[in-house]
Amino acid sequence: MNLKENLKLALEIFENSKQITITTHVNPDADALGSALSLYIYAKLLNKSVKVINYSETPSNLKFLPLCNEVIVFNEDEIDFILNSDAIFIVDLNDSSRTKSMEQYIFQSKAKKVMIDHHINPKEFCDVYCIDTDASSTGELIWRFFQNADNFYINQEIAENLYAAIMTDTGSFRFQRTTPEVHKIIAELIDAGANPTYIYEKIYNSNSLNATKLLGRALSSMNVFFDGKVCIMKIPREFLIETSSKDEDVDNFVEKTLSIEGVKMGILMAEITDRDEVRMSFRTKDNFSARDLALRYGGGGHFYASGARLYNVGIEDAYNLILNDLNEYMKNYQS
């Protein structure tokens, strides 16, 4: 089946199910949460028994999203709900391992499993796949999903969630897949009550003083390599401890690396506070692939925006590993 047919089938499963679990990837972003919450709100309007259950807590800058307070962090009390669901909708991820400890219960459940996503190379673990790798965001696909529903009208709560999803995954409408169709969707979301200024301010301009101090330390750590084409931002856990910051406070820092003239690839390396783990975020321009580098470390994502994690390693060892690997990687981009 093609995408249009699969979206119709997904809607049929959704509308015919009495109990629905909705979930997304570990460390959810606005596209993941906005998409999941939009489905949740629609299910509530249809009087379904429904829960959004995520492995990770919601980042603080996304807690303003409508009905976000009803998202459940996975715990053993939710196992029965997952196992007894008629349908499980998995959004903004294509690899079950990214649901962490929820994965085994998703597999055990006899529910119809539906994937709605825009990442490449999906793993096979669902019954229905609604995938478009050319879509700007999963939020855009959720919009298309809703277009198949009879007498559907988009309320303000859904509009705000989908606006946040699409805005963030298009880089505030500057990434390559920001098509005329995306702008038409956004216009309808604004007509339905989404406030662009409010949503942008909440996501990007609501940092704590501690997080702002952390950003200052992070900016001072940046160095460029390979004739100025690569910029690396390094955040050891000492920076977080000294500024009383949280791991999630680094979420948007990587974008700063691409603001330096001549930089084609920006890398954020942040040490997790309470364990030997390093989070890596990659952002690129032009023909530089962020995803190719992320794949080396078991990560993934999009061509221009990807991520990965290194385990049982300190930040200095991870830093040296990246620099060593970049020597080989950058040979493909000599000009």
Steps between C-alpha positions, in 0.01 A plus 500: 500500500605860446513767768151635430346154533701425814389823663139401434564155645669655804196724553269199472701318768500812718125556474413131552719458808360543850835517681802673346861544613698780339876525542814650353877490531720545804575867577204629296520824307215728395425304183468179701291649780288724280416208275420265787286757682307586185399136464423485872268800482317356199459168681354681801254676270393154379460382861777242474691356793838645409839576654821657380770295670862599443822357637642847575370796689380799301762775455411806705475734198226279350280467807286790378360288214127438542423188708872432546432459872316178414805331345606204714861401563519123455483291816387149585147621573456573129599156372146362506367799308756441224439125491122543487491778242322443169746728322844645567594810303875560479588848377822669394712188533570199281706279730332331796822507702448875543208424733754341739336281768157544341612300196436152642141588594431656162614174343295289742181694443260357242397854409515620142819703478514808280813702421470863388844640424726682254841342570675270253572127538211394728529177697220248446294458814163657413187394311454829317768746388414861420840625392605788279870582519436815296260639760617797702398339828287234658262783586439550128410131468262523796332788318455280193367223725231737631400603148354152446262529796136578425374827644835562669571851610825609656459660842746737664664231714583284197605807300750611765655152526532458125638851456772426758577168329538647152670824604779326690571226247522755218745714697236773525417452130853532364594138426494355151169314535304813588275480195209720389272225635659535844422871502140428400469259793651757735250761379213269590653429841524872570139544387407227750661688788873421504694809609843505327656756736385322816612155382842621381561691823406201716726259313804715427493805728400364839838394631587510867787717625697184571451374145609836363816488711561148368467628145772755574733224615409290197567783255842557653583131442451511123788430264518467121685237300564397140557848362204636693246254358430319828411657835485296819332614821608299804303497826654294781279418796696751707334779298155370593591456865660844531197674346242274675363411156312193380596263218205620294621861513743432213221401259530791254865592553625315191336756270756756618782304339369568150485876558877530447595607150637214291383219729324219315469254787426577862538242776379523858656259748339507845586275790200362690506609864459171685655234274783437254306596191556767238217645296592613150297724269599567140384786275620561146466721193540457124601145401632395842307210647434504874335162480804324351708600800229416754466150354860427596393515864171315474297818465298641214262770392483728199755608242551840665409416862590180684612370835670213679627396842823346622485281809757415767727778386607841630479820303874527426519149357184566298646828376820332383299222335292749303807693385666181388193383308458841341841464336356217290150645468616838370693341213163471325457878516832633383458798270 
